[in-house]
Amino acid sequence: RDSAASDGPLTDPRISAIAIGCGLGQGDGAQQRFAAALATGKPLVIDADALALLPAGPLPVPAILTPHAGEFARLGPHAPGSKIDQTLALARRTGAVVVHKGADTVIAAPDGRAAVHGGASPWLAAAGTGDVLTGICAAMLARGLAPFDAAQAAILLHHRAALRVGPGLIADDLIDGKLWP
């Protein structure tokens, strides 16, 4: 096979952002797929299994990390202090915008900016809703927003969709025509 065929869709010039991690797994090919995504130079949204593959230093591309509390804990060691302090420290260490999901989602940038989205819907604790957020973040990056702005827009859209669906939502409900007015 020639190299263009083996690179697959990641080299398609129409792709302007990549989401990686949801369903990636932790098998032998996961590290190779993660390395291939990094090598594109395109902005990344890194979630789920891909969070375990982060390099020791800053990421070489614009990126958004979207860990929930359990994933965040595994990304230690963590600075002392509040959730905001810890999220800012991770953002500086990775060079990425970090969306530390939860009832009080903290969005932190490596340059020290932080935003808190309080009052998140408890309905967003349903399985797969974080994957939907990852996709929304990637869509915002693909539209050309800077990572910090993309993350904030995605959190607001995600929350708005949950409010429109209401109690008992499943992840599919969020993408079933509920994101856009």
Disulfide bonds with the S-S distance in Angstrom:
none
